[in-house]
Amino acid sequence: MLIDFVLNISITISGIYLFHRLQYLEDRRTIDSDIFQALLMTTLSVLLLMVPIEIQGMGFSLYFIPLLILVKYSVPYLMIVSVGAVFLFHHLIFNFDWQPYLVFLILYVLIMLVLPFLDFQKLKELTAAVILFTALYGLLIHLFIQPLTLFQVAVFISASTIVMFFAMMMYEDINKILGLLKRYEEEEYKDFLTQLGNVKALDNSTEEMLGTSRTISLLLIDIDNFSLINEQHSHASGDALIRQMAHLLNNYVPNGGMLFRSSGEEFSMIMPDLSFDKTVRLAEAVRNSVERAHFHISDRETVHLTVSIGIAYQTVSSDTKGILFKEADDMLHAAKKYGQNRVMFNPI
């Protein structure tokens, strides 16, 4: 009995880890999908069917534990598919009696019916639900299929609860680790404050556009006198202004274009196949909009900001990328030099 119990825990924990490990290597987006969760839990259920726990001469399978976990992580139609698939193995492949599975199915359908009213967000709540489910499962088997001793029921409930506890602990830990890895990978190419792409993302996107576009337009947008804002108010206020500026600029990004935060108070807007005339008009529209906008430092206090914009417009060639960024940077410096709150492009 003890060996069977240890095998159930080992299969559950190692299965959860192995599935996530393989999927993380293959396609990390599928880890969060309902199909992935259903496939994982169905596989674990089938594996647990192979190692029932012998309690006083009677085998108790904990196949239902992964299916209960599925209640938290998947959708009803996939839960039904998983239950059906497990039944095929339970009755047709392993030749187990179908009556205990029918009892399980009735209880499982009841859970699905009350699913919208259940809260399985915490480990202790899910563990309590498993204890209740297992107790009802054992009681119905005792009443309608085969009499059970009190010891058998107690061991059955204890074993299922412990396996569920370790399975959910492993599951939650892996999800937290994957979440941290996902955040780390995103932050390599994302600005944390504005959630825009950073300078690395700008560089990658530029490379991609160069391979698919005839022309590239680049706007370097710099907030004028932003250091004074930080000195007069606070860095927290400055961060709030940066976020508001990002939101405003994002409204002006044309189809196919992208917005990035290049540095502290500088943003970059890159657009493929936009005519030079439309690029200049877009830059002027951005400048005018910023000049007219009210930016909130607090609930009661607002400030006015202006931006200087340098434009670069290049036909795609082998050396476009270097020329593009240099031209935009030169034009931005020219805009600052000639008084700020203006758009500059070449020729000046």
Secondary structure as UniProt FT lines:
FT   HELIX           2..26
FT   HELIX           28..32
FT   HELIX           34..49
FT   STRAND          53..55
FT   TURN            56..57
FT   STRAND          58..60
FT   HELIX           64..73
FT   HELIX           76..87
FT   HELIX           88..93
FT   HELIX           98..113
FT   HELIX           115..117
FT   HELIX           123..144
FT   HELIX           150..188
FT   TURN            192..194
FT   HELIX           199..210
FT   TURN            211..212
FT   STRAND          215..223
FT   TURN            224..225
FT   HELIX           226..232
FT   HELIX           235..250
FT   TURN            251..252
FT   TURN            255..256
FT   STRAND          258..261
FT   STRAND          266..272
FT   HELIX           276..292
FT   STRAND          295..296
FT   STRAND          302..303
FT   STRAND          307..315
FT   TURN            318..319
FT   HELIX           320..337
FT   TURN            338..339
FT   STRAND          343..344
//
